[in-house]
Amino acid sequence: MEELWPPPSREVADAIRSLCQRLLTETDALVDAFARPSLVAQNDPALLADASLVEEDRELNRSDLVQWLTANVQQPGRRVEPYVGPRATAYINDLVSRDIAPDFAGAWHVALGIGWRRWLEECVAHCAHPDLLVGVLDVTAKSLVQYALDSVAALREAGLAAAMGNTDAEGIALIQLIARGAPMAEDLAEGRLRYRMGRWHVALVLWTDDPLQADALDEAIPAVRSAAGGRNALVARASATSRWIWLSGEAVPDLYHVEKALATTAHVRTALGRPGRGLEGFRSSHQDALAAQALVIRLGSDRRFTAYADVELIDALTKDRAGALRFVINTLGPLAEADPALRQALLTYVQCGFNTTRAAANLYAHRNTVERRVSRANDLSAVKMEDNPAHVAAALLVLDIAPDIVATGPS
């Protein structure tokens, strides 16, 4: 790439190299600082609503950060060429196929502001001499701004290339329109997608946390089709690491066999929406599934299969992770960090309508054992079950889904 400013002095170059080496050990914390604000700045609801795409966007941020820091370790203060690798290219392809057009320039503007503030702090802390500080800031300001401009240009070029080579864009774009709530005639949607709309639908989101295991998603789809018992199925490639599936039928689908089949597929996680009828049901069930996926990722849960109907209350309680943690701690007190068997006994007891015999049967435990655990759990809980069973049950459900939330604290 053409160099646009003179190289720094050896002293300035050594300082830049040292600063970048130090910050390379803090990349996760740096990405945490600007990933969410830059995501919001992209101003695209479809991107914000899809947890798999959000994860890919975060990985793109991390890749950009590591690229600049690493390049400045090797050639301090020089122009840095953006790297759009295979994972970033796949992410851009997915955005184009779904007619998602994020404001990359706006995202970079926000990320650059946050990143520059952190860089200033590091420079001031480790560049004792004023002339050295000025020299470092002068050359790195040029490098960072030019890197942002070059990166936005590279992303746009990748988007154009993806648009020219994407043969499935029309079908994905139509699904995206329906999912967003755009007016659509059922017969038009059926003809374009070859999927029956005037029936009951249930939506699933399949995803993997490991991009290297993306093939497992496509291997799971035949298992879903087979277990669905001949129901009409629509499958869409939502991203490199996620697939959207809809199953339809004249009656509300029973997904017991689907869940059982997915339980045997390695590396694949599933979120399930509530059933709905017609175009609106197609849309609402999909939104439910996306919300269930986002909940699981937001809370760091390792659940393999999550039905939104089972976690709707928890979704509402945990939109803010820090608020969810406060709620759990304030409600359960010492019970939040006690033996999980105590929490499970109390939760099961509440879910069984305060019936010890039923709870014991569900837990495969002796009735006396359950009584002791329930009593001990209630003693530890800050809010007593008899005072506010709804709050206690909700807090226990949060921990049931995300048992590490108390240990890890707010992210």
Secondary structure, DSSP 8 states (H G I E B T S, - for coil): ----S----HHHHHHHHHHHHHHGGGHHHHHHHHHHHHHHHT--HHHHH-HHHHHHHHHHHHHHHHHHHHHHHHSTTS-------HHHHHHHHHHHHTT----HHHHHHHHHHHHHHHHHHHHHHH--SHHHHHHHHHHHHHHHHHHHHHHHHHHHHHHHHHHHH-SSHHHHHHHHHHHHT----HHHHHHHHT---SSEEEEEEEE-S-GGGTHHHHHHHHHHHHHTTT-EEEEEEEETTEEEEEEEESS----HHHHHHHTTSTT-EEEE---EEHHHHHHHHHHHHHHHHHHHHHTT---SEEEHHHHHHHHHHTSSHHHHHHHHHHHHGGGGGS-HHHHHHHHHHHHTTS-HHHHHHHHT--HHHHHHHHHHHHHH-SS-TTT-HHHHHHHHHHHHH-TTHHHH---
